[in-house]
Amino acid sequence: MTNVNDTASLPSPRAATDNAAVGTTARALLSYRPRSEVRELRDLARRGDLAARAASAPPAARARLVSAAYDIVWPIVFHRVTRPVERRRGHWACATAVQMLADDCLDRHHDDVEAVVTDLITNARVPIIDVERWVAARLTAATVDGHRRRRGRRGALQRPRVPGWLAAELGEDPWLTDLAVQILTWVGVATTAGTQLWPLDSWAQRRESVTGDLTGSDGPTVSREVDQVLAAMRRRPRWYADYVERPLGSKRPPVLAAAGDGVAAPRPLLPVGPQDRAEAQLADLASAAVAAISRGLRSGADPVATVVGVLGTVFGAGTGTGSEEIDRTPDGAPRPDEWVSALLDDADAVRGVVDEVLRVIGEAPQ
């Protein structure tokens, strides 16, 4: 597996304090050079031979294709799947960059990347001109399928549903039936609810939504109802053992270091600082710039005008609302729009940047 944490991070625009640093920082934005394995994967995809080659290749050759697929897939998965999920969870630090993902969040990201890579090298049987666009169109199907496969490997139901006999045991009660689905879903997830067996606080909020009971939806109440549902499930011992006990037993137990005796307490996640947000924003802008330049070149536009126009639009003056600067202490260092504008005003620097961009994109067939 490609270690995404080894990916070089983009330099901070605040490091650009003179003309030389400005040029170095701008060139670093576009310094990505595809490996030969990535070019091979793109060539195979363009010919419609990727899935067949991956299926028939010796282990070493297949490993190279898988590694190349990871290089292409992981940024797409992070921006289109991982980041939105982490934002919905309120994990703002995790949503800024792969390097900021907490352990459990990183595990989920790797699981999704693995699922999408598997989908790519298994199903790419038709000519694919734009691999990234093809992957993006299949993200939901690939990640859902991967999730179901992982549940199946743990012995859990791939599509948790309440069988008729269990619904009858629960008196067809809407909330208890819903809780049974939540239990069947939870046992197939690798993560734990901290030191608890069940995520009672989360289910208490769900109970309030389902039942409308604002005062009685608390952890102790849900705990009693979980016991009630489990008792009903145990009426079919074999079914309970297969779909509840076995997958529940495969969860990774939480490992917490005890404070004292020279052992440090668990380290809390650090809040996201202005520098981290600046790095994440710059990475997003660079990705958008490369995509826009590639589209312009494919449409036959003038290369120099395309590169200069896109860089000026994406990084130049007038981008953003100014809100991203509110929490930054004035330090005299140039903002991204300032050092990009200075770069584009230097004819020699422009020629170097254009040459670098054309070389990068020319080595990555679209």
Salt bridges, closest charged atoms under 4 A:
GLU37 OE1 - ARG35 NH1 2.91
GLU40 OE2 - ARG53 NH1 3.90
ASP43 OD1 - ARG46 NH1 2.96
ASP49 OD2 - ARG47 NE 3.44
ASP71 OD2 - ARG35 NH2 2.46
GLU86 OE2 - ARG89 NH1 3.37
GLU86 OE1 - HIS91 ND1 2.91
GLU86 OE2 - ARG108 NH2 3.79
ASP107 OD2 - ARG252 NH2 3.40
ASP111 OD2 - ARG150 NE 3.72
ASP112 OD1 - ARG150 NH2 3.89
ASP119 OD2 - ARG138 NE 2.73
GLU132 OE2 - ARG42 NH2 2.64
ASP145 OD2 - ARG149 NE 2.73
GLU169 OE1 - ARG235 NH1 2.40
ASP178 OD1 - ARG206 NE 2.68
ASP213 OD2 - ARG207 NH1 3.09
GLU225 OE2 - ARG207 NH2 2.93
ASP242 OD2 - ARG238 NE 3.39
ASP284 OD1 - HIS79 ND1 3.47
ASP284 OD2 - ARG83 NH1 2.97
GLU325 OE1 - ARG14 NH2 3.95
GLU325 OE2 - ARG328 NH1 3.17
ASP327 OD2 - ARG277 NH2 2.03
ASP331 OD2 - ARG14 NH1 3.07
ASP337 OD2 - ARG335 NH2 3.21
GLU338 OE2 - ARG335 NH1 3.16
ASP348 OD1 - ARG351 NH2 2.13
GLU356 OE1 - ARG359 NH2 2.28
GLU363 OE1 - ARG33 NH1 3.37
